[in-house]
Amino acid sequence: MNALEINNLYKVYGNGNVALQDVSLLVPEGSFFALLGPNGAGKSTLINILADTVNASSGSVSLLGHDLFHERAWCKRRMGVVPQEIAFDPFFSPREVLKFSRGMYGQKADDAWVDELLERLELTQHAHKITRQLSGGMRRRLLVAQALVHRPKLVILDEPTAGVDVELRKRLWDFMRELNAAGTTILLTTHYLEEAEELCDQVAIIDQGKLITSRPMKELIREVASSSLCLRYAEPLQLSDEDKSILSAFSPRVYDNQLCLTLNKQDSRSDFDTVYQAAKQRFGTPVDVSIRQEDLEDVFLRLTGDSS
Ligand code: ADP
């Protein structure tokens, strides 16, 4: 069973911006799923369509086998979305926000669960303040609590840890891991690729509105990630257009004194020796050579060509 089945989804905004083009994606039930892409890729558009704050232009989505666009009420009760934008009634307290939200989902009060959420999201001490008095980080945590208050089957988090300090981020992820282990499907977008690699068992990358890849995280890292040969020189390097064109098969990257070249496993030309000789011919003998295994960040940059 899939938690989400997204089929041929398109979104064209009123001003003609094409944000999603024919995106089809399966999110397996019980997965911890990372949706990645550079700025402007269409991640928020996709999440906002799921959250019902943006209308799709065409395509279909089903949640646990139910049509999202035609069975909204059923789906909303089983989905918790943590949006990027923070909007609370400024005069409600966190506890009131949570109680009220349960009511909105038509569920009866569950004080024990509300208390646990306040505790886990480190809001207990602030539970009686009005939300206007909370810091940005506290409001962000309250958004997470609010998305969980009706015990959804699918939790969607749009950049949940932006501006949240490292320690708290770790505790937030520990909590998400527990929920995931108990059967909740989690879909998240994040800029912290290390975090995605560590947490998620599935990954999809979108770029310019199109799906580039969707597969198990381990498989992506194993199949797509390759090694880089890094050559360090005494002086900073600069690649001329000619250098770039000669080395283009190896995706050359320069970091000050260092030149890194990708060793592409599928391409016999780019074995260690060829790459080394090509670099040596252009720039002379390096002072140091190292091999680096690519991580998700490298793969992401290579697949999307994003250098920001
Ligand atoms: P991401 O979340 O990956 O950064 P977005 O979904 O925010 O990407 O944006 C995808 C594309 O849609 C971008 O080109 C963006 O400029 C455009 N876009 C987003 N929201 C709107 C909107 N309300 N009106 C018009 N264009 C939009």
Residues whose N, C-alpha, C, O or C-beta is under 5 A from the ligand:
A	BS01	ADP	Y13 N17 V18 A19 P38 N39 G40 A41 G42 K43 S44 T45
